[in-house]
Amino acid sequence: METGKRYVLLVDDEPNITNSIRRELADWAEERDLEIVTAQSGPIGLNILETKASSTVIVVSDLRMPEMKGSDFLLAVKAKYPHIVSILLTGYSETEEIIKAVTAGIFSFMLKPWETAYLLSEVQKAFDHGESLRKNAEYRKTVEEELRWAGEMQKALLKPNIPQSDKVEFRVSYRPVRGLYCGGDYYDVIFLGSDRYLLLVGDVAGHGVKAAFITGILKAVIFPEYVRGAIGKDFSPGAFLSWLNERMSFEFRGAAGMVLTFFAGVLDLRNSFFKYANAGHDHPFLLRGGAAIELPVSGTGIGFVKSVLYPEQSVSIASGDQLLLYTDGLVEIDCRAEKELVRLQPLLVAVERGDDYHRRLLGAALAEAEASDFTDDVTLLTASVV
């Protein structure tokens, strides 16, 4: 692949036409450090682009050529090299072929014979358009690399040290919105001692780096400032959420638009119960036998009011039970107003537990919504009692 040079490709089966255009564009091309190359047919033009496509900024093609029509040539260029800006040159009024060229995404077309000033004007506009596309592509690439890095950092930061036990199996699945790599879902599983485990799931409104930044703050304060001191002691999910609400209200004082839901529950295997509190988060489910039992207690989301008392509730836990915590991306797959939420309870009854459960449940939710992908961050956290 050639580097350093950039090209304008002229394609016409009549050499006098390409020579004429080359002469008229010579000074313009030299000022912009562009080299003009020519081809006598569409196939030859495609052969040239095999080695020069990455450095070619403009293609000017005749419409009527014997081996390959210009419209077909430009369609092939568009399909394989979408960054190249194309101009169609024709002396004929062939509506069908011009429409085909428009489908190929031509920037403009000129009629033969042309005026030099008009030729230069159209080529300059095509060049400016191509430069904008190139700069936008570079910017998108930079942003994507930054988002990818942020996503890797968030995964490393949030990845819980899943406790190992022969009495319960924990599994976590996390999917940020495709293309953003990071998001606003928070999750953790923390061993509290004496066969007790703290299950945490939160959801920051929004996507991308802004939401991921807030999850990083949550990770930085929850364990060091609160949970560490509560290990080995009685743990109140409601008191924890009250503290978290006050802590985050202070952290984001004066900052608008911070919306956070959060769920906290203590799985106590020694005493066979699950005690939980909820700050505006989607209700978890207890899967028992063939039933999916919703755990409905709830309270105000985090940060709405400075001081909140969160109610607690407990449910008995037995061998074979499975707790399912999740974020709303699982059920809010399409954001259109008329689109209904995925009905999760019947879905949980229909999807058999066992191997690969998370993947199968995610797939079933997409199938139910008739969607190809999720439109919000999705987290699943399950605790299966042996």
Buried (B, 14 or more C-beta within 10 A) or exposed (E): EEEEEBBBBBBBBEEEBBEBBBEBBEEBBEEBEBBBBBBBBBBBBBEBBEEBBBBBBBBBBBBBBEEBBBBBBBBBBBEEBEEBBBBBBBEEEBEEBBEBBEEBBBBBBBEEEBEEEEBBEBBEBBBEBBEEBBEEEEEEEEEEEEBBEBBEBBEEEBEBEBEEBEEBBBBBBBBBBEEBBBBBBBBBBBBBEEBBBBBBBBBBBBBBBBBBBBBBBBBEBBBEEBBEEBBEEEBBBBBBBBBBBBBBBEBBEEEEEBBBBBBBBBBBBEEBBBBBBBBBBBBBBBBBEEEBBEBEBBBBBBBBEEEBEBEBBBBEBEEEBBBBBBBBBBBBBBEEEEBEBBEBEEBBEEBEBEEEBBEBBBEBBBEBBEBEEBBBBBBBBBBBBE
